[in-house]
Structure formats: structure tokens, C-alpha cells
Amino acid sequence: MGFFTPSPKYDPARILAAIAAAEKRTSGEIRVVIARRAAPDPVAAAQEHFERLEMTRTAERNGVLIFLAPRSRTFAVIGDTGVHEKCGDAFWRILTAAMALQFKRGEFTEGLVHGIERAGALLAEHFPFTASDRNELSNDIAESD
């Protein structure tokens, strides 16, 4: 796995800044994965990356992964068990609908930043930052084949 390389469609600095800002308010962890190839089943791909990036190893099981495969025009947002228990299916439907509108307009950075901000707000509500919190996972944008 390599790191995301800049392209005209994405602004890695804005995405990383959104992750850092969101994680300052929560003990939760947010990761973004960008696929270079098409992903006909984005949920399965997201789940695979969730496991490979060891996102289930957070103390409160409060990780969120945003997976985007621009070539197949697919994406998925998944949360660990702790997150899903707090938000339920309605949150994911609303979040992904808003992101999909931006992605359809080719606004990939804006869609990702929106997803990160909304996921961060949910995490902050249910998993607020405390003085003992530490960054359990890398904030780097991961790139997959």
C-alpha cells in the first residue's frame, strides 16, 4: 500500500487537515482509502481495508473508514461496532447521500471533507476527546490497487 499522490481531482492537504481537525474533538479514528482501480463492491473493499489497516484495534471500537474508488464511481463509509451502535443505519444513509451528490459533480475533495466532518461530529458527540486520548491510527490517506 502506498500513499495517496496528489492529482487535480483531490487536495490531500485539505483531506488531511479535515481528519486532524475532526480527531481533535474525539477519541475516534478516521481513515480515508482511495482505490486506483474500480471496485464493483465498495462495501466489501472497505471492510477488507478496515481489517488490513487494523481499524478494529481502537480501544473503543470507534473507527470510521471512507473508501473511494473513482474509476468505478463507487464509495463506502463504514464504522466499527462502537460507532454503529451509537448512530445506526439512518446516519450512514444521510451521510452517503450528501457525499454522493458531491462526487457526482466531480467534487471529490469536498465530498471526502464533508464525510470526514460529519463522521467527526458524530464521533465527538459519542466519543469525546479526553486528556488521555492518543492518536491510535495513522491519519495518512491510504492508496490501494
DAKA-V990106 format. One record per residue. SS is DSSP state (2 for helix, 1 for strand, 0 for the rest). PHI is phi in whole degrees, -180 to 180 (NA if undefined). PSI is psi in whole degrees, -180 to 180 (999 if undefined). Layout:
# DAKA-V990106
ss = [SS;SS]
phi = [PHI;PHI]
psi = [PSI;PSI]
This chain:
# DAKA-V990106
ss = [0;1;1;0;0;0;1;0;0;1;0;2;2;2;2;2;2;2;2;2;2;2;2;0;0;1;0;0;1;1;1;1;1;1;1;0;0;0;0;0;0;2;2;2;2;2;2;2;2;2;2;2;0;0;2;2;2;0;0;0;0;0;1;1;1;1;1;1;1;0;0;0;0;1;1;1;1;1;1;0;2;2;2;2;2;2;2;2;2;2;2;2;2;2;2;2;2;2;2;2;2;2;2;2;0;0;0;2;2;2;2;2;2;2;2;2;2;2;2;2;2;2;2;2;2;2;0;1;0;0;0;0;0;0;0;0;0;0;0;0;0;1;1;1;0]
phi = [NA;-106;-98;-60;-104;-60;-146;-61;-84;-131;-119;-57;-62;-67;-67;-64;-64;-65;-63;-60;-64;-64;-74;-73;-104;-148;-84;-69;-124;-124;-127;-123;-123;-111;-93;-79;-107;-66;-133;-62;-121;-66;-67;-62;-64;-63;-64;-62;-68;-57;-69;-63;-84;58;-73;-80;-92;-73;-58;-104;53;-123;-95;-130;-118;-110;-112;-129;-121;-59;-64;-98;56;-127;-158;-151;-126;-131;-124;-71;-60;-63;-70;-62;-61;-86;-111;73;-69;-60;-59;-65;-64;-65;-62;-69;-64;-66;-66;-60;-60;-70;-63;-62;-86;79;-94;-69;-62;-63;-63;-66;-62;-60;-61;-65;-63;-68;-64;-62;-64;-63;-62;-63;-66;-101;-135;-64;-68;-127;-60;-87;-67;-138;-74;-82;-134;-63;-92;-56;-80;-93;-118;-125;-82]
psi = [130;-178;155;132;140;145;167;-21;-17;148;92;-36;-42;-38;-46;-38;-39;-41;-48;-44;-43;-42;-13;-16;-3;158;-8;164;137;131;151;134;129;124;136;-27;169;150;93;-28;86;-30;-46;-42;-42;-42;-39;-45;-36;-46;-47;-35;5;39;-13;-2;8;148;-39;10;50;44;148;132;131;118;128;128;86;-34;-35;1;44;156;167;149;123;150;156;176;-39;-39;-48;-37;-32;-29;-32;180;-33;-41;-46;-39;-45;-45;-50;-31;-43;-41;-41;-39;-43;-41;-40;-29;2;13;72;-43;-46;-41;-44;-45;-42;-47;-41;-46;-44;-42;-41;-40;-42;-46;-42;-36;-42;-22;68;153;139;165;-27;-5;149;158;109;-23;155;146;-5;147;125;145;138;161;999]
